[in-house]
Amino acid sequence: MDRLSQILPKVLQSRGIKQHADAALVLHRAQAWIAENLSNLRTSVFPQSLQEDGTLLIECKDSAAAQECLSALPHLKVFLREECGFLPVRTIRLVRTSKRA
């Protein structure tokens, strides 16, 4: 009997949504890591998207949150390599959210 971990990637690939599912998993794992390790920033730092070139974009509400998050990025990158080795995160970029009136 096949395991779900063997069947699921084949089904996702045949439907053409494997990349989207993998990217969603990376974003979910990154958000969980931020909530656990940067608990004071969990309301102002959010993983936004994973680009095709392997760049993870993390959205920060203000420059203070970005500055504090900057020092933790290498640890996040190591964590994602261990958790999601099938989809490499090459770089992590912080972006500021636009202020809305």
Long-range contacts (C-beta under 8 A, 24 or more apart in sequence): 22-84, 22-86, 22-87, 23-49, 23-50, 23-87, 25-84, 25-87, 26-50, 26-56, 26-80, 26-84, 26-87, 26-89, 27-56, 29-79, 29-80, 29-83, 29-84, 30-56, 30-58, 30-76, 30-80, 33-76, 33-79, 33-80, 34-69, 34-76, 37-72, 37-75, 37-76, 38-68, 38-69, 38-72, 40-68, 41-65, 41-68, 41-69, 45-69, 48-95, 50-87, 50-89, 53-90, 54-87, 54-88, 54-89, 54-90, 54-91, 55-89, 55-90, 55-91, 55-92, 55-93, 56-80, 56-89, 56-91, 56-92, 56-93, 57-93, 57-95, 58-92, 58-93, 58-94, 58-95, 59-94, 59-95, 59-96, 59-97, 60-94, 60-95, 60-96, 60-97, 61-96, 61-97, 62-96, 63-96, 66-94, 66-96, 69-94, 70-94
